[in-house]
Amino acid sequence: VLHINQFFCNRIASAATNKHETNCNFLISLGLNQLPFDPANNNEPLQFGSASGPLVTEGLIENGGESSKKRKRTNAPSADNSRTLNVDSTAMTLPMSDPTAWATAMNNLGMTPLGIAGQPILPDFDPALGMMTGIPPITPMMPGLGIVPPPIPPDMPVVKEIIHCKSCTLFPPNPNLPPPATRERPPGCKTVFVGGLPENGTEQIIVEVFEQCGEIIAIRKSKKNFCHIRFAEEYMVDKALYLSGYRIRLGSSTDKKDTGRLHVDFAQARDDLYEWECKQRMLAREERHRRRMEEERLRPPSPPPVVHYSDHECSIVAEKLKDDSKFSEAVQTLLTWIERGEVNRRSANNFYSMIQSANSHVRRLVNEKAAHEKDMEEAKEKFKQALSGILIQFEQIVAVYHSASKQKAWDHFTKAQRKNISVWCKQAEEIRNIHNDELMGIRREEEMEMSDDEIEETTETKETEESALVSQTEALKEENDSLRWQLDAYRNEVELLKQEQGKAHREDDPNKEQQLKLLQQALQGMQQHLLKVQEEYKRKEAELEKIKDDKLQVEKMLENLKEKESCASRLCASSQDSDYPLEKTLNSSPIKSEREALLVGIISTFLHVHPFGASIEYICSYLHRLDNKICTSDVECLMSRLQHTFKQEMTGVGASLEKRWKFCGFEGLKLT
């Protein structure tokens, strides 16, 4: 029993020492002083005492020379007579202060929990498991053993302890009280408000208490027992808030002026706000710089700069225009020069030659396009032939499966073989159908292309004549405009030469007269050419108007023919049904042509949608969207002829009086 007692005392002492070191490290991390009691430096023995009996201390066992002898010794009373030791055997029967702790320690050693006299402490001990129910064994990772600091749950309140300083002592608040209230934290807060200071408290005592939280930059103390403290960093404010609620006492005095209850809260300072705003602006600048760098990185590279026009650069570009590989670059340079306005009388010939070189590539591009189209057609034909060959092979495979499925050969296969053959046949048929649909789609597309080409040819033949005339008139207009501009330029040059001739002497400039004569001759030739072009333009316009008139006449003739055909068909139908003569039927029908019948149907549909009627202008505006040639008077005349289909009513009062047409075909059907 003494051996067990000694072993447990040593283990419990080491555990208490490690736990105290962990608590001291935790307090130091919060910026607080540690407790004055240090079990690691205290060499006095630990005691297990009861409320009624003497203290029991450790008993030493010597295993050196004597194997079975047990010696007991007593500790002499110390200088302060604070601790004693009894070595009588009666000490073994003394009650323990905490049987549960004793049983836990023995359980962690894997031993049966027994008392000092040998009686079992807990009846629910399981010797097979080597532990007690509900008591976990000690592990090196358990809190309090000094290996790993104990984790603090977020919802568990921190136990505050007494803090000793040089000139004062801080006593923790009641843990049952709610935490002290604080205001909303200002942005970038580094300043705290400290209230409840003792009246005799000095700035030195404030520094002594709060310098444990971090570096203090400034203290502003008031005469009314409060102050403001500004720290170097923001996290130091959280450490200072930990001291809120502590009672402070200066020295060992109990005077009211030497005591107080600290209240620490966030304070709003302009310096903190200014530093926080500067930091935010710096972060915003960094973010803008980062975005700008990212945009520059993702921005596509700018095109190379185009050189300015000169004779040397013009010759280089002209050579590049002749080369197929450098044509695109040279054309871009030429386009830029023309848009810049580099073309003048001196460089016009060079630009014309470059434009001519660019035009020479049109035939090459057309030939390349034709070659690519030919390659595409050949590839389509090859693909179609290959697809048809694949379909033929699929048909052969499916035929093999069908022949194998006949009873002559089917009976000789096993059940598994029959199943595989049927599955393969289904798969082959599905794939064959997919390829067959694809081939049919290709053929349909080709037929559609052929039909589109025929329609385009028929429409093109009708439009070629008109487009040719329109293009000729536009070309004549452009040529006329260019000749006018040239004529204006020549006139300006002549005026400039006349002005220069008036300033200089005629004897000194004999060549100017020749130049003037040449310019006058050129001007006369240009005027004659302009007159010829204008006459030709008028003649072309007259021809175009004549062709338009002919076209209108042909359209009218076609309409008349269609009307005659429709009348003839109606006459044939009416002759079979009745015996009235032909002239009476022609005179009695209010609709004279198919066009009028279409108009009647459209107007009837429009008025059926508008049950309250519509004006003739509204009806004609709707019809003009379909055909601009429809006349309002013709429409009104047609509607007035059909009295059983349309009727006209006056609506409104006074200035808002309006004529409206309504559809009455359903009522007219009953009347007729």
DODRENKOL-275626 format. One record per atom (N, C-alpha, C): x, y, z. Coordinates in steps of 0.1 Angstrom, whole numbers, plus 5000, padded with zeros to 4 digits. Atoms other than C-alpha are relative to their C-alpha. Layout:
% DODRENKOL-275626
XYZ...
***
This chain:
% DODRENKOL-275626
500849885000500050005000500950125000499149885000502950245008500650024986499449995013504450164974499050074990501049945009501150254956499850155004500149864995500850564978501150094994498849925005504350684968499950024985500149995015503750614931499050104996501149915003500450804930500450145004499649864996501851104949500950064989499149945010504651144923499350034987500749975013502351114893499150125001501049894999499751354907500850135001499249884999502551604916500550054986499649965013503951594881498950054991501249955007500451634866499650145004500449864995499751934888501150104995498949905005503152094878499750034985500249985014502452044841498750094997501349925001498852184845500350145003499749874996500252484863500850084989499349945011502752544835499150044988500949975011500052524809499150125002500849884997497852774827500850135000499249885000500753014832500350044985499849965014501552994794498750064994501349945005497853064787499850155004500249864995497853374809501050094994498949925006501153494794499650044986500549975013499553464759499050115000501049894999496753694771500750135004499349884996499353944783499850025015500249994985498753874821501149945007499050054992501053804849499649865006500350134994501253454863499850005015500350014985500253344898501449995007498850014993502853374925500449865005499850144996502453004935500549924988499450085011504652774914500349865005499750134994504452404922501349944994498850055006507452334899501250045009498849964992509752534922499749985015500350034986508052424955500549865003499450134997510052134970499349945012500850064989507552074998499149894996500850115004505751744998498550034999501449985001502151724987499349925011500750064988499551625013498649964995501450045001496351425013499450005014500549994986494451525044498550005000501450004998491051495058499650115010500549904992488951725078500349975015499950044986489451535111501449945004498850074997492751345109501250074996498749935004496451435105500349984985499650005014498151475072500849874997499350125004499551165053500950044989499049975010502751205033500549874994499550125007504750975011500849915009499150094994506450665024501049944991499050045009509750565009500349855002499750145000510750215000501449984995498750035004514250094998500149864995499850145006514949794975501449974997498650035002518649794976500549875006499550124994520149555001499049915006501150084994516949455019498949994990501150025009514349294997498650015005501450014994511449265021499850095012500149914988512149525049499450134995500649875003510049835050500350095011499649914989511250135068499150134998500849884999509150435079500850105006499349894994510550765087499050125001500849884998509051085100500850124996499349875003509851435088500050085012499949914989511051665114499250134997500749885003508951975119500850114994499249905007510052255097500050135009499849884992510952605108498750075003501349934997507352735104499049915006500950104994505852415119498749994992501250005008503452405090499649864995500350145005503652035080500649905010499650114991503851715101499849874993500150145006504051345093499849905011500250114991502651045112500349874993499650135006504150705106499449895007500750114993501850505128499249934989500850085009500050225112498550044999501449965000496850385121499750104989500249905012497350635092499549934988500550075011496550365068498549984999501550014999492950345080499350134999500749875001492350715076499250024987500849985012489650825052500750094990499449925011490750965018499150134998500749875002489851325009499149994988500750025012488651224974500149864994499850145004488050854967499949994985500150015015487050924930501350034993498749975006490451084922500949895002499150114998492250804939499749884991500450115008490250544920500350034985499649965014490850734887501449984998498650025001494550734893500449854999499750145000494650364900499449934987500550055012492450294870500950034988499149975011494850474846501249925000498850094999497650244859499649864996500550145003495449944849499949915012500150084988495049834885498550015005501450004994491849744904499950115011500049894990490750054924499749955014500150054986491349964961500350125009499749904990491350174992501449975007498750034993494450205015499949885008500250124993493049925036499849884992500250115009492449705006498649984995501350035004488749735002499750074986500349955014487249794966499250145002500649864999486350164960498750004991501150005010484050124929499649864997500450145003481949814923499849974985500350035015481449864885501349994992498750015008485149814876500049874992499950125009485649574846501449964999498650045001488949384850500449964986499650045014488749254814500450124992499649885007488849614801501150085006498949934993491249744827499650145002500349864998489250064832498650005006501349984993486150194851499150064990501049955009482950274834499850155002500249864999482650644825501350085003498749934997486350734834501049964989499050035011488750764804501449995006498650014995492350664808500850124996499149885002495150924809500849974987499250015012496750974775500950124999499149895001499751204766499450124993500649895007497451424745498950065008501049944992495051494774500450145005499649864994494951864786500449995014499549994987496851944816501349935003498750084998499851714811501250084994498949925005501951984794500549974986499650045014502351814760499350094990500849925009499451984742499250105008500849914993497752304754498649964999501450045000494152254764499250084990500949915009491652364737498950065007501149924994489152624747498850004991501249995009485652574734499550144999500449865002484152894719498950045009501149964991481052874741500350005014499650014986482952814773500650135005499449874995483653134793501449975006498650014995487353194802500050035015500049984985488053164839501150105003499149894997489653484851500649985014499450014987492153484879500650135005499449884994493853734902501350034993498849955006496553944886500750095009499249934991499354074907500950094992499049915006501254384896500950065011499149944990503954584913499350095010500649904991501854864927498549975003501450024998498354714925499749854998500550135002496254394924498750014993501350005008493454304900499349875004500850114996490654084913498949974990500950035011488453904887498650025005501549984996484653974886499449875002500850124997482053734896499749924987500350075012481853454869498649984996501450025002478153424873499350134994500649885006477553784862500150014985499849995015476953864825501250084997498849925005479854004805499750144999500349855001480254384805499750044986500449955013478554564777501050094993499149925008480554724749499350064989500649935012479754964721500549934987499650065013480054874684501450054997498649975002483654854674500250094988499749915011484755144652501049944991499050065009486755064621501450055003498649974997490455044627500350045015499949954986490055084665501249955006498850034993493255104684500050075014500149924988492055324713498949945009501050054991490155204744499750115011500449914988488255394771500049915012499950074988489055284806499450095011500749934989486655394834500149925013500050074987486355314871501450005006498750004994489955404879499950055015499949944986490855474916500350154999499849864999490955834926501550035001498549984998494655794936500849934990499350065010495555614905500850104991499149915009498455764884500249934987499750055013499555724849500949895000499050114999502355494860499349875003500750124997499855254875499249954988500850035012497755264843501049934990499150065009500855184822500449865005499650134994501854904847498949894997501150095001498354744843499949964985500450025014497854784805501249974991498850035009501454744792500149854997500050155003500854364794499249974988500850035012498354394766500750044987499349965011500854554742500650135001499249885000502854854732499050125001500949884998501155184744500650124993499549885007501555484721499750135008500449884993499655744741498949975011501050014990497655784773499450155003500649874997495156074779499149985012500750024987494056074816499250125003500849904996491256274829499950015015500249984985490556414864498849925006501350064995487256224866500149844999499850144998488755874871499749924987500050085012488855764834501250054991498949965009491455774806499749934987500050065014491955684769501449954998498750075003494755444759500049974985499850045014496055414723501149904999499050115002497855094714500650014986499349995013500155024685499249914989500750085010498054744669498549985005501450024997494354654668499749885009500350124992494554304684500350035014499749974986495954464716498750065007501249954994492554624721499249895006500750124995491054274725500549955013499450044988493554194752499650105012500449904990492654524770498649985005501450034996488954434769499849885009500150124991489754114788500050055015499949954986490454334819498750075005501249934997486954484818499349925011500650064989485154414851500849975012499150034989488254354872499950115011499949914989488354524907501550035002498649964998491654714912500250055014499749964987493254774945501550045000498649955000496354994950500749955013499250054989498854814972499149915009500950074991497154665003499050095007500949914994495054965011498649964997501550035002491254925016499350134999500749875001490555295013499250014987500949995012487755384988500750074989499249935011490155624969501049914994499050095006492555334963499449884993500750115007489955094948499150054989501049975011487755084917499849884992500350115009486154864891500250054986499649965013487654884857498849974990500950025012485354934826500750044988499249985012487154894793499049984988500950005011485354974761500750064988499549945012486055074725499850155000500149865002486755434718500250054986499949955014486355634686501050125000499049905001489455834677500350044986499849955013490156044647501349944994498750065005493755914644499849864995500350145005492455554642499350004987500849995013489855644616500850044988499149955011492455834596500949894995499150115004494955544596499249894993500850105006492155304588499650044985500349955014491055514558501250004991498750015008494655544546500349864996499850145003494955174548499049954989500950045010491755124529500350064986499649945013492855364502501149934994498850085005496155184499499549874994500550135005494254854495499250024987500849975012491955014469501050034989499049985011495055144450500649874995499450135004496554804451499149924991501050085008493354644438499850064986500149945013493054904410501249974992498850035007496654844401500049854995500050155004496154464401499049984988500950015011493054504379500550064987499449945012494854734355501149914994499050095005497754494352499349884994500750115006495254214346499450034987500649955013493454414319501150024989498949995010496754494302500549874996499550135004497754134303499049934991501050065008494454024288499650084987500349925012494254314262500749944988499350055012494954194227501150104995499049915004498154334212499650104989500449905011497754654191500749974987499450035013498454634154501350084998498849925002501854754142499750134994500349875006502055114133500350014985499849995015501755204096500950124997499049905004504655404081499350114992500549895007504055744066500449984985499850025015503855774028501250074996498949945007506955834008500249924987499750075012508255733974500649875002499450134997510455473989499149905006501050094994507755324010498949964990501050045011505355333980500649894991499450115008507755123960500149875007499950124992508154873988498649945001501450054999504354843992499549954987500350055014503954803954500649874998499450135001506354513955499349905008500750104991504554353984498649974995501350035006501254383966500049904989499950115011502554163938500349875006499750134993503553893964498749955007501350054994500653673974500249985015499850024985502153604009500050135008500049874993502553974018498950094995501149915005499354094001499250065011500949954990497254134032500650125008499349894993499854344050500150134991499949895009500354564019498750074998501349945002496654614014499650095012500349924988496254734050500750135000499249885001499054984045499450104989500649925011497455104012498750075005501349954995494055144029500250115010499749904990495555344058500450134993499549885008497355584033498850074994501149945007494155644013499150075010500849944990492155714045500650125006499249884994494855954058499950124990500049895010494456154026501350034993498749985006497856094011499950014985500149995014496456093976499950154995500049865006497256413956500449984985499750005014498056503921501449944997498750055003501656413924500149845003499950154996501056063940498849924994501250085005497855973921500449894991499650115009499655763895500549885008499550114992501455563922498949935007501150064994498255503940499249924990500750075010496555403908500649874997499350135003499255143901499849905011500250094989498955003936498649945000501450055000495154983933499849904988500050095011495654813899500649865004499450124995497954563916499149925009501050074991495354493943498949944992501050055008492754443916500449874993499550125007494954183899499849875008500150124991494453953929498649955001501450045000490653933924499949874992500150135008491053663897500649895008499450104992493453473919499149955011500950044989490953473948498849934995501150075005488153373926500449854996499650135004490153083912500249915013499850084987491152973948498649965005501450044995487452983958499449894992500550115009486552773928500749875003499350124997489252523936499649945013500550064987488152493972498649954999501350055002484552453961500049864993499850125007485652183937500549895010499650094990487552013965498949955010501150034991484552033987499049914994500950085007482351883961500549864998499350135001484851603955499949925013500150074986484951533993498649955003501450054998481151523994499749884992500350115009481051283965500749875006499350114994483751063981499349955013500750034988481851074014498749924997501250065004478650983997500249864995499750135005480250693979500449905011499650084989481950564010498849965009501250034992478650594029499149894994500850105007476750404002500749865001499350134999479450124003499849945014500250054986479150104041498649955001501450054999475350074037499849874993500150135007475749794012500549895008499550104991477949604036499149975012501050024989475449664064498949914995501150085005472749524042500449854999499550145001474849214035500049935014499950064986475449164073498649975005501450034995471749204081499449884992500550125007470948954053500649875006499450114994473348714069499349965013500750034987471648754103498649944997501450055003468148704087500049864995499950145005469248394068500449905012499750094989470748254101498849995009501150014992467448324118498949914995500950095006465548094095500149865007500150124992464447764110501049894995499150115005466647554087501450015007498749994992469847694105499850045014500249964987468247834136499949895011500250114991467447504152501449945004498750064997471147394152500850095009499349914990472247694174499549985014500450004986472247694211499350125004500849894996470147924232500850135002499249894999473048154240500450064986499649965014474148164203498850074994501249945005470548244193499850155005500149874994470448534218501050104995498949925005473748674206499750054986500349975014472648654169498850105000501149915000469348834177500450145004499549874995471149114196500850064989499149955011473749154168499150054989500949965011470949174142499350135003500649874997469149454161500950115000499049895001472349654165500350044986499649975014473249614128498850084993501149935006469749724118499950145004500049864995469850034140501050084993498949935006473250134127499750034985500349985014472050074091499050114998501149905001468950284096500650145002499449874998471050574110500850054988499249965011473450574081499150024988500949985011470550544056499350135001500649874998468850844071501050124997499049895003472151044069500250014985499849995015472550954032498850064994501249945005468951044025500050155003500049864997469451374042501050084991499049935010472551454020499350014987500749995013470451373989498950105000501049894999467651594001500650144999499349875001470051884007500450034986499649975014471351843972498850044991501249975007467851843958499550145003500449874996467052153978500950114993499149915006470152323965499750024985500349995014469252243929498750084998501249925001465752383934500250145003499649864997467152693950500750074988499349945012469452743920499150034989501049975011466552713895499250125003500849884996464552963915500850134998499249885001467453203916500350034986499849975014468053163879498850074994501249945006464453253871499950145005500149874995464553553894501150094995498949925005467953663882499850054985500349965013466853663846499150124999501049884999464053913855500750125005499449884993466354133876501250054992498849965006469354143853499950124992500249885008467954393829499950135008500149884991466854633856501350035007498749974992470054593876501050054990499049955010472154653844499750154998500349865002470254973837500350095012499849924988470455093873501550015002498649994999474155013874500650104990499549915010474755203842499750145004500449874996472855503855500950055012499149974988474855493888501450034995498649975005478155473869500050134993500049875007477155763847499950125010500049904990476255963878501450025007498649984994479655893894500950064991499149945010481455973862499750154999500449865001479456303860500550085012499549934988480356393896501550024999498549995001484056313890500450114990499649905010484156523859499750145005500349874995482456813877501250045010499049964990485056793905501350034993498849975008487956783879499850144994500249875006486357083862500250115010499849904990486257273895501550025004498649994997489857183902500850084989499349935011490957303868499750155001500349864999489057633873500850075011499249954989490757683906501450034996498649995004494157623891500150124990499949895009493357863863499950145007500149884993492258133887501450035008498749984994495558083907501050054991499049955010497558113876499850144995500349875004495758423866500550105010499649914989496458583900501650015000498550005001500158483897500550084988499649935012500258623862499850155002500249864998498858953873501150065009498949944991501558993900501350014993498750015007504458893878499950074986499949945013505559053845499849894989500250105011504458883813501249974992498850025008507858933796500949895007499150094993509558733824499449855000500650134999507058443822499449964986500650045013506658333785499349865000500650145000505857973795498650005006501350004993502758073816498950014989501149985010500858183785499849864993500250145006501457833770499249915009500750084990500357673802498550045000501449955000497157893802499349954988500650055012496457793766499749855001500250144998496957433774498849975010501150024990494657463804498750034994501349965006491957643784499649894990500350115010492157373757499449885008500450114992491857103784498650035006501349964995488957293800498949984990501050015011487157313767499749854997500250145003487656943761499249935011500850054989486356863796498650044999501349965001483357073790499249934989500750085011482556903757499749865005500250144995483056563774498850005010501149994990480756673802498750014994501349985007478056783778499649864994500350135006478356443760499549905011500450104989478056253793498650045005501349964996475056463803498949954990500950045010473356393770499749855001500250144999474056023773499249965013500850024988472756033809498550024998501449975002469556193798499349894991500550115009469155933770499849875008500150134992469755643795498750025009501249984992467155793818498749994993501250015008464655823790499749854997500150155003465355453781499549935012500450074988464955353817498550035003501449974998461555533820499249934990500850075011460455383787499949855004500150144996461355033800499149985012501050014989459455103832498650004996501349995005456455203813499649874993500350135006456654893792499749895010500250104989456954683823498650025006501349984994453854843838498949964990501050055009451954783806499949854999500050155001453054423805499349945013500650054988451954383841498450024999501449975002448554543833499449894991500550105009448154303804499949875007500150134993448954013826498950005010501150004991446454123851498749994992501250015008443854163824499749864995500150145004444653813811499549925011500450084988444253673846498550035003501449974998440953853850499149944990500850075010439753723817499949855003500050144997440753373827499049975011500950024989438953403860498550024996501449975004435853553843499549884991500450115009435853273817499749875009500350124992436053003844498750025008501349984994433253173863498849994991501150015010431153193832499749854997500250155003431752823825499249945011500750064989430652743860498550045001501449954999427552963859499249954989500850055011426552833825499549865002500450134996426452483839498850005010501050004989424252583869498850074995501249925004421852833852500050034985500149975014420652943818500050144996499949865003421253313821501150024989499049975010423153473793501350055006498649964995426853563796500150145004499849864997426453933795499350045013500649974988424053943824500949965012499150044989426453743846501250095002498949914999429253973837499650135007500449874995427254283845499549995015500550024987425754133877501149985011499050034990429054023895500750135005499349884995430354303918501549995000498550024999433954153919500449984985499650015014435654203885501349924998498750075002439054033892500349935012499550074989440853803914500750095011499449904991442754093929499050065010501149954992439454243941499549905010500550104991438453913956501049985012499050004989441753903976499850125009500249894992441154253987498749995009501350024993437554163998500349915012499750094989438953874019500850065010499149934990441654084035499350105008500849904993439254364043499049945010500950074991436754124057500649955013499250054988439353964080500350125009499649884992440554314091498850055008501149954993437054434099499349905010500550104991436054114116500850015014499249984988438954184141499650135007500449884994437554534146498550014999501550015000433854484155499350145000500649874999433254854161500250084987499849945013434354934125501350085000498749925003437255134110499850094989500149905011437655434088500749954988499450045013438655404052501550035000498649974999442055564060500849895008499450114991442755304087500249874992500050125008441855024063501150014989499049995010444055164035501450005005498750014994446955214058500549865003499750144998446754844067500349934986499850065013446554754030501350044993498749955006449554974020501249925005498950094996451754744041500249884991500050125009450854464017500450054986499749965013450954663985499850165000500049855000451855033980499150064988500749945012449855063947498550005002501450004997446455023963499550145002500549864999444355343959498850005009501049994991441955463985498650004994501349995007439155543961499649874994500450145005439255193945499549925011500550084989438955033979498650045004501349964996436055253988498949974990501050045010434255193955499749855000500250154999434754813959499149975012500850024988433254823994498650054999501349955002430355033983499249914991500750105009429554773956499449885007500450124992429354493982499150055012500849944989426354624002499649895010500450114990425554284018501249955008498750044993429254244029500550115009499549884992430154594041498950105001501049894999428054874054500750125007499449884995428955234063499150075010500849944989427855404096500750135004499549884995428355744111500149995015499850014986429855744146500550145005499549884994430656024170498950115001500949884998429056364179500850124997499449875002429856704166501349994992498750005007433556754157500649864998499550145001434256384163499249914991500950085009431756274137500949934989499050085008433455994116499249894993500650115007432455744089500849885002499350124997433255394098499349884991500450115007432955074077500049885009500150124992431754754093499749884991500250125008431654394082498649945004501350064998428054254078499749884992500250115009428653944058499149895006500950114994426953704083498550044999501449965002423753914082499650004986500350005014423953964045499849864994500250145005424253584040498549965002501450044997420753544056499150074990500949925009419253824034500149954986499950045014420653694001499649854999
***
